[in-house]
Amino acid sequence: MIPVYSVVAYSGVGKTTLLEKLIPELKARGARVAVIKHDAHDFEVDKEGKDTWRLTKAGADMTLISNDRHAAIMENRPADMGTLISMIHDVDVILTEGFKHGRGTKKIALYRSAAGKGLPESDTPFFAVMSDVPFCAQVPWLELDDAASLAEMIIKDIKKEPSAF
């Protein structure tokens, strides 16, 4: 099993910004990283008129595109996080953005005082809380932008697993 860490917060708190900083920190420590982004809104991956868009509109349940540098799989139907995770291979860690209610992940909660929103609800304890103000919690607290310390926490946690890199 590849360990999964979910960055969770309300919109506008800085999930993507944190991941942009965390990914290179993990890569610098030798980790291979996959990311799954949850979007609460409708989104389009393809550009209208392009071949893959046309094939999807024709009714394909899955559309795949590949070249000599990368490949993409588009599921043209709902896919839960477990299904998405099962498609990922050859990485040491999976990061997700969102998936507040996903089970089987270690959640990293973000809080930004200016956003005026609290911590997201969780059915499991947080792995860490990151905020721009000191946070009184029963879990580790880090400064909101301290991606380096978070990367160290994740690497240490992963290395507890027997199959860790």
C-alpha positions as a Markdown table, in Angstrom:
| # | Residue | x | y | z |
|---|---|---|---|---|
| 1 | Met | 0.0 | 0.0 | 0.0 |
| 2 | Ile | 1.2 | 3.5 | -0.9 |
| 3 | Pro | 0.7 | 5.9 | 2.0 |
| 4 | Val | -1.8 | 8.6 | 1.3 |
| 5 | Tyr | -1.8 | 12.1 | 3.0 |
| 6 | Ser | -4.7 | 14.4 | 2.3 |
| 7 | Val | -4.3 | 18.2 | 2.6 |
| 8 | Val | -7.7 | 19.4 | 3.8 |
| 9 | Ala | -9.2 | 22.9 | 4.4 |
| 10 | Tyr | -12.0 | 25.1 | 3.2 |
| 11 | Ser | -11.6 | 26.9 | -0.1 |
| 12 | Gly | -9.1 | 29.8 | -0.2 |
| 13 | Val | -7.0 | 28.6 | 2.7 |
| 14 | Gly | -4.0 | 27.5 | 0.6 |
| 15 | Lys | -4.1 | 23.8 | -0.1 |
| 16 | Thr | -2.6 | 24.1 | -3.6 |
| 17 | Thr | 0.0 | 26.6 | -2.4 |
| 18 | Leu | 1.1 | 24.2 | 0.3 |
| 19 | Leu | 1.3 | 21.3 | -2.2 |
| 20 | Glu | 3.3 | 23.4 | -4.6 |
| 21 | Lys | 5.9 | 23.8 | -1.8 |
| 22 | Leu | 5.6 | 20.3 | -0.4 |
| 23 | Ile | 6.1 | 18.3 | -3.6 |
| 24 | Pro | 9.7 | 19.7 | -4.2 |
| 25 | Glu | 10.5 | 19.2 | -0.6 |
| 26 | Leu | 9.5 | 15.5 | -0.8 |
| 27 | Lys | 11.3 | 15.1 | -4.1 |
| 28 | Ala | 14.5 | 16.6 | -2.7 |
| 29 | Arg | 14.4 | 13.8 | 0.0 |
| 30 | Gly | 14.2 | 11.1 | -2.7 |
| 31 | Ala | 10.4 | 10.5 | -2.7 |
| 32 | Arg | 8.4 | 9.8 | -5.8 |
| 33 | Val | 5.1 | 11.7 | -5.5 |
| 34 | Ala | 1.6 | 11.3 | -7.0 |
| 35 | Val | -1.1 | 13.9 | -6.4 |
| 36 | Ile | -4.9 | 13.5 | -6.7 |
| 37 | Lys | -6.9 | 16.8 | -6.7 |
| 38 | His | -10.5 | 16.8 | -5.7 |
| 39 | Asp | -12.7 | 19.4 | -7.3 |
| 40 | Ala | -16.1 | 20.2 | -5.9 |
| 41 | His | -17.1 | 21.9 | -9.1 |
| 42 | Asp | -17.6 | 20.6 | -12.6 |
| 43 | Phe | -14.4 | 20.7 | -14.6 |
| 44 | Glu | -13.2 | 19.9 | -18.1 |
| 45 | Val | -9.9 | 18.3 | -18.7 |
| 46 | Asp | -10.0 | 18.3 | -22.5 |
| 47 | Lys | -10.2 | 21.2 | -24.9 |
| 48 | Glu | -13.3 | 21.4 | -27.0 |
| 49 | Gly | -12.7 | 20.1 | -30.5 |
| 50 | Lys | -9.6 | 18.2 | -29.7 |
| 51 | Asp | -9.5 | 14.4 | -30.6 |
| 52 | Thr | -9.8 | 13.2 | -27.0 |
| 53 | Trp | -12.7 | 15.5 | -26.3 |
| 54 | Arg | -14.4 | 14.3 | -29.4 |
| 55 | Leu | -13.9 | 10.6 | -28.4 |
| 56 | Thr | -15.2 | 11.4 | -24.9 |
| 57 | Lys | -18.2 | 13.1 | -26.3 |
| 58 | Ala | -18.8 | 10.1 | -28.5 |
| 59 | Gly | -19.4 | 8.1 | -25.3 |
| 60 | Ala | -16.1 | 6.5 | -24.3 |
| 61 | Asp | -16.1 | 5.5 | -20.6 |
| 62 | Met | -12.4 | 6.0 | -20.4 |
| 63 | Thr | -10.2 | 8.1 | -22.7 |
| 64 | Leu | -6.4 | 7.7 | -22.6 |
| 65 | Ile | -3.8 | 9.8 | -24.3 |
| 66 | Ser | -0.1 | 9.2 | -24.5 |
| 67 | Asn | 3.1 | 10.4 | -26.1 |
| 68 | Asp | 6.8 | 9.8 | -25.5 |
| 69 | Arg | 6.9 | 12.1 | -22.4 |
| 70 | His | 3.6 | 11.4 | -20.5 |
| 71 | Ala | 0.2 | 9.8 | -20.5 |
| 72 | Ala | -3.2 | 10.7 | -19.1 |
| 73 | Ile | -6.3 | 8.6 | -18.2 |
| 74 | Met | -9.7 | 10.3 | -18.2 |
| 75 | Glu | -12.4 | 8.4 | -16.4 |
| 76 | Asn | -15.6 | 9.7 | -18.0 |
| 77 | Arg | -17.6 | 8.6 | -15.0 |
| 78 | Pro | -17.4 | 9.1 | -11.3 |
| 79 | Ala | -14.4 | 7.5 | -9.6 |
| 80 | Asp | -14.0 | 7.3 | -5.8 |
| 81 | Met | -10.6 | 7.9 | -4.2 |
| 82 | Gly | -10.0 | 4.1 | -3.8 |
| 83 | Thr | -10.4 | 3.6 | -7.5 |
| 84 | Leu | -8.1 | 6.5 | -8.3 |
| 85 | Ile | -5.4 | 5.3 | -5.8 |
| 86 | Ser | -5.6 | 1.8 | -7.3 |
| 87 | Met | -4.4 | 3.3 | -10.6 |
| 88 | Ile | -1.3 | 4.8 | -9.1 |
| 89 | His | 2.0 | 2.9 | -9.1 |
| 90 | Asp | 5.7 | 3.4 | -8.8 |
| 91 | Val | 5.5 | 6.2 | -6.3 |
| 92 | Asp | 6.4 | 6.4 | -2.6 |
| 93 | Val | 3.6 | 8.7 | -1.4 |
| 94 | Ile | 0.3 | 9.9 | -2.7 |
| 95 | Leu | -0.8 | 13.4 | -1.7 |
| 96 | Thr | -4.4 | 14.5 | -2.2 |
| 97 | Glu | -5.9 | 17.9 | -2.2 |
| 98 | Gly | -9.3 | 17.9 | -0.6 |
| 99 | Phe | -11.1 | 14.6 | 0.1 |
| 100 | Lys | -12.1 | 15.9 | 3.6 |
| 101 | His | -14.2 | 12.8 | 4.2 |
| 102 | Gly | -11.9 | 10.3 | 2.6 |
| 103 | Arg | -11.0 | 7.3 | 4.8 |
| 104 | Gly | -7.7 | 5.6 | 4.9 |
| 105 | Thr | -5.7 | 8.8 | 4.5 |
| 106 | Lys | -3.7 | 10.8 | 7.0 |
| 107 | Lys | -5.2 | 14.3 | 7.0 |
| 108 | Ile | -3.2 | 17.5 | 7.2 |
| 109 | Ala | -5.5 | 20.3 | 8.2 |
| 110 | Leu | -4.9 | 23.9 | 7.2 |
| 111 | Tyr | -6.2 | 27.0 | 9.0 |
| 112 | Arg | -5.7 | 30.6 | 7.9 |
| 113 | Ser | -7.1 | 33.1 | 10.3 |
| 114 | Ala | -7.8 | 35.7 | 7.6 |
| 115 | Ala | -10.1 | 33.2 | 5.8 |
| 116 | Gly | -12.5 | 33.3 | 8.6 |
| 117 | Lys | -13.2 | 29.6 | 8.5 |
| 118 | Gly | -12.4 | 26.9 | 11.1 |
| 119 | Leu | -10.8 | 23.6 | 10.6 |
| 120 | Pro | -12.6 | 21.2 | 8.4 |
| 121 | Glu | -14.5 | 18.4 | 10.1 |
| 122 | Ser | -12.9 | 15.0 | 10.1 |
| 123 | Asp | -14.0 | 11.6 | 11.1 |
| 124 | Thr | -10.4 | 10.7 | 12.1 |
| 125 | Pro | -7.7 | 12.6 | 14.0 |
| 126 | Phe | -5.4 | 14.9 | 12.0 |
| 127 | Phe | -1.9 | 13.8 | 11.2 |
| 128 | Ala | -0.9 | 17.5 | 11.5 |
| 129 | Val | -2.5 | 20.9 | 11.7 |
| 130 | Met | -0.8 | 23.8 | 9.9 |
| 131 | Ser | -1.9 | 27.4 | 10.6 |
| 132 | Asp | -0.7 | 31.0 | 10.7 |
| 133 | Val | -1.5 | 31.2 | 14.4 |
| 134 | Pro | -0.5 | 28.8 | 17.2 |
| 135 | Phe | -3.0 | 26.1 | 17.4 |
| 136 | Cys | -3.9 | 24.2 | 20.5 |
| 137 | Ala | -4.5 | 20.6 | 19.4 |
| 138 | Gln | -3.6 | 17.1 | 20.4 |
| 139 | Val | -1.7 | 16.7 | 17.1 |
| 140 | Pro | 1.5 | 18.2 | 15.8 |
| 141 | Trp | 1.3 | 21.9 | 14.8 |
| 142 | Leu | 3.3 | 23.5 | 12.1 |
| 143 | Glu | 3.5 | 27.0 | 10.7 |
| 144 | Leu | 1.2 | 27.3 | 7.6 |
| 145 | Asp | 4.0 | 27.7 | 5.1 |
| 146 | Asp | 6.5 | 25.2 | 6.7 |
| 147 | Ala | 6.6 | 22.6 | 3.9 |
| 148 | Ala | 10.1 | 21.5 | 4.9 |
| 149 | Ser | 9.0 | 20.4 | 8.3 |
| 150 | Leu | 5.9 | 18.7 | 7.0 |
| 151 | Ala | 8.0 | 16.9 | 4.4 |
| 152 | Glu | 10.3 | 15.6 | 7.2 |
| 153 | Met | 7.2 | 14.4 | 9.2 |
| 154 | Ile | 5.9 | 12.6 | 6.2 |
| 155 | Ile | 9.2 | 11.0 | 5.3 |
| 156 | Lys | 9.7 | 9.8 | 8.9 |
| 157 | Asp | 6.2 | 8.4 | 9.0 |
| 158 | Ile | 6.7 | 6.6 | 5.6 |
| 159 | Lys | 9.9 | 5.1 | 6.8 |
| 160 | Lys | 8.0 | 3.3 | 9.6 |
| 161 | Glu | 6.4 | 1.2 | 6.8 |
| 162 | Pro | 8.3 | -1.9 | 5.9 |
| 163 | Ser | 8.0 | -1.2 | 2.1 |
| 164 | Ala | 9.3 | 2.4 | 2.4 |
| 165 | Phe | 12.0 | 3.6 | 0.0 |
